[in-house]
């Protein structure tokens, strides 16, 4: 890995999104570019950084972003990896809990459709019916 690699602004954005676990399609949608453009930038990033996999790119990004030495012992690397794993897990849990922020459960499309049908149905109360 080349820790002194210089990426363009767009390549840096894409590398960061990959580091945080985004897929190519998600990156394309978020940056308003095509998936093919993301693939081209990714190829360029891999060459500049000297990696072949997105996992290696993630490791490179976190190491350069947080000034972590590439020469750490396996024990130190494990501790740092566990820290980042717990941080990412916390973010995922918080993202799931934020859906209940408004105290309303998430409903599937089928549940919403059934609820909509119930609102449109008219309940007839036969006790108020007057027959002459």
N, C-alpha and C positions, 0 to 999 in steps of 0.2 A: 504494500500500500504506500502511496505517495502522500505523506502528511503535509507536504507543501503545495499540493495541487491548487491551482486557481480556477475556480468555476465562474461562469458568467452569472448574472443576477437570476436569470430564468433557470439555469442549471442548479443553482443553489436552492431555489424554491422547490424544484422537483426532487432534489436529493433530500431535502428536509421532509417533504411529504412521504417519500419512500421510507425514511428513517422512522417516522411515526406510524408506519404500517398501512399507508394508503395503497390502493391498487391503481393500475394504470388508468382504468376507466374513471375512478374517483378523481384522480389528478387532472385528467383531461376536462372533466366537468367543472371542477373547482377553478381551474385557470382559464377556462373558455378556449381551449385548444383541442385539436384532434388527438386521438389515441396514437396515431402514426407520428405526430410531432413529439409526443411524450416518448415514444420508442426511440426516435432519432436523438433526442436530448439524452436519454438514458444511455444509449450507446456511446455518445461523446463523453458522458460523465465516467462511465466504466473505463474508457481508455485513459482519461486524464488522471483518475484516481488509482488505476491499476488493480481493479477488482473484476470479478466475473459473475458475482451473485448479488442479489439485493440485500441479503443478510450481511455480506461483507461491506456493502455500501452503508448500511445502517450503522455498523460498528465504526466505520471510518468517520461518519458524520458526527456521531456522539463523541468520539474521541477528540475530533478537532473542535467541536462546538464547546465542549466542557473542559478543554485543555487536559485531557487524560493522555498519559504517555502510552505509546504503542509498545513499549518494552516492559510492561508490568508483569509481575509474576502471576502464575495461574491462580493463586489464592486471591490476590488483589483483584484480578480480573473477575473472578467468581463473585466476590463481594460487590463489586460495582455492578455487575450484571444483575445480581439479585436486587440491588437498589432500584435499578431502572425497571426491572420486571414488576416490582411492587408498585412503583410509581405509575406505570402503565395500567396495572390492574386496578389501582385506585381510581384512575381516570375513567376506566371502563365502568366500574361500579357506580361512580358518581353520575356518569352519563345515563345509566339505566335508571337511577333513582330520580334524576331530574324529570323523567317522564311522569312521575307521580307528584311533581311539584304542585300541580294544580288540583291534586286530590281527585283525579278522574282516571279510571283505569283505561288502558289502551284497548280499543275494540278492533276486531277484525272486520273486513269488508262485509262478511256474511252477517255478523252481529249488527252492524250499522244498517244493513238492508232490512233485516227483520224488524229492527226498532222503527225504521221509517214506515214499514207496512203497518205496524201496530198503530202508529199515529194517524194513518190515513183511514184505518178501518173504523166504521161507525158501530158503536155498541147500541143495540136496541134494548130498551127496558120495556118489557111487556106490561108491567104493572101500571104504567101511565097511559096505556093504550085504551082509548074509549071506543067501544063498539056500539053502534046504534042498531 
